Amino acid sequence: MGKINTLVFAGGAIHDWKGCSKEIVGALSQRDEFEITTIEEDLDALVAPNLDAYDLIVFYYTVGEISDAQKNGLLNHIASGKGYVGVHSAADSFRGCPEYRAMVGGHFVTHPRYREYQVSIVDSEHPITQGLDEFTVTDEQYITDYDPRVHVLASALWKGDAMPVAWTKSWGDGRVFYLALGHDAKACQHEMFPILLQRGALWAGTAGE
């Protein structure tokens, strides 16, 4: 297997995307499989054919507006057999774009206060979560409205209901992994964050193989 050409794309409002992007790049850099490029804020990087060089898009972006050309460039690229990893606020990007939300598999609704909570592994057989046990994080728990067809890998309780923390899904011939953890750089430094991110990126980034 050759290198997974990976674009880490970060930007937007609200979150410390610079700090989180640095942690994401650091986590992926621990693995030899990823050849990493970073782009910040420039959504025109998503316009076709600008993504053609990349096997995997790792996305950390909050709110914002996406044009049709940017949306089509991203969604068609993933559907062609590429990988997409959305981290935390990727479920709260482009609120006015239902097609983007459909690709991710869900969207942000609300969050309780930044606090400690327990994450349970729902599927211990999937390559992303295989062999992992429940763990505790201090983070901002994202409550999402999600497509019931997504494959939930991990969840956490909120008001008595299990809310997804990580899921996978397909988009055309491509693979999508969403990880709700990672509100800020400190949250990204939790020992489980790089494990889930690396495994999810490996899974998504080998969609075409």
N, C-alpha and C positions, 0 to 999 in steps of 0.2 A: 504494500500500500504506500502510495506517495504521500507527501505532506497535504494536510487539509488547509487550503488557502482560506483564511478566516478574516473577515472584516468585523472589527468591534466598532459599532456605531453608537455614539452617545451624544446627548444634548437635551434641549427642552427647558422646561421651567421647573420650579419647586424643589426638585431633589438635587443633592450634591453629585451631579452626574460626573464631574471631573474626578472626584474621589472614588466613586464607584467604578468608573471606567478603569482607573489605575489598578484597583483591586482585581477586576475582571481580567485585565491583561496579565497581571501578575499570576493569577491562578492558572490561566491557560498556558502561560509560559513555562510552568512547571512540567508540562508534558512536551515531548519531542514532536508529537504528531502535528502540532499547529504552527502554521506560518502566518503571523499576525500582522495585519495592517489596521491602523486606527483612523477614523474620520470623526470629527466633531462638528455638530450643528448643521452641516451642509446637506440638506435633504435632496439637493439635485444629484448627489452621489448615487441616489436610488434610481435615477432615470436610465432606461435602457440606452445603450448597452453597457453602462458603467459598472454593473455588478458582474459582468461575464467572467471575470477572473476568479471569482470567489465561489468556493464550495459551501461556505457557511457564513451566515450573517448573525452576529450576536448583538442584540439590540437593547439599549437602555435609554429610553426617551420618555418624556412626560408631556402630556397634552399636545398643543401645537396643531398646525393645519398641514395637510398633505394634498398636493395637487394630483390631478388624474394621472399625469405622466409619471410622477414619483410613485404613486400607489401601484400603477400597472407595472412599472419597472420592478418593484419589490415583489409583488404577488406573483407575477408571471415567472420571475426568476426562481422563486421557491417551488412553484408548481412544476417547473421543468425537471425537478429531481434534485434540488439543492436542500440545504438545511437552514433552519431558523431557530435561534434560541432567544426567547424573550425573558428578560430579567426584571422582576418587580414592576416598575412603572411602565414596562412595555404593554401591560394590560390597561394602561390609562393614557395611551398615545392616541391622538387623532380621534377625539370623541365623536366627530361628525362623519366618520368614515365606517359604515357598516361592513364593507368588504374587508378592511384591515382587521376589524374585530372578529370577523368570521374566520380569518386565517389563524389568528392567535388562539381562538377557541373560547374566549371569554373576555369580560371587561370589568374594570374596577367599579365598585358600587360605593363602598365606604371602608373605613378602618377604625378599629378601636385605638386607644392610646398606645404609644410605643411601650411595650411591656414584655415580660417573660411569658412564653407559652410553649406548650409541648407539641411537637410534630410527630405524628404516627406514620409508619410506613404501611401503605395500603397493599402494594404489590411487591413482595420481597423476591419475586422471580425475574422481574424485568432487569435487563442489564444495567440500567441507571441506578436502581435501588437494591440490587441483589446483595444480600448479606448485611444490609444496614438495619439498625435497630432504632426505636424511637429516641428522640433527642429533644433537648430544650434549647430554645433560642431567645435572645432579647432583640426584638425587631418590631417592625410595623406590620401587623398581620393584614394582608389584603383580603377583603371580602369581595368576591366576584360573582357576577351573573355569568354562568358558563354553560356551554353546550353540553348537554348530558351525554353526548357521544364521545367526549374526550376520555382518554384513559388516565384516570387519576392514579398517581404513584404514591403520593403522600398527602396527608390532610392534617388539619388542626381544628379543635373545637372553637366555636363562637356561638354563644347563647344556646348551647346544647346541640348545635348542628355541626356536622363535619364539613369544613370548607377546604377546597383543594389548596395545597401548597406547591405541588408539582404535578404536571400532566404532560402527556404526549398526544399527538394526533397527526394525521396526514393532511397535506394540502396538495392536491394533484398527485404528482409523483414525488413530492418532497416530504420532508419530515419536520415537524414542529415540536419543540420542547419549551414549556413555560415553567419558570421557577419564580415563585412569589417572594422569596426571601431577597434581602439586599436593599433595605431602605437607605442606608448610609454606609460609609466606608467601614465603620466599626462592625456593623452587621455582616458585611462581606468578609470580615476577618474571622468569623466563626468557623470552627474546624470543618463543619459539614458543608459550608457553602462551596469551597473549591471542589470538594468531592462530587457533589451533585452537578455543579457547573461543568466540570471536566467530563464526567460520564455522559451528561446530556449533550454536550457539544460533540463528543465522539460519536454518539448514537445518531444525532441529527446530521453531522457532517459527512457521514458515510451513506447518505440516502441513496446515492446513485450507484452504489456498488452491489 
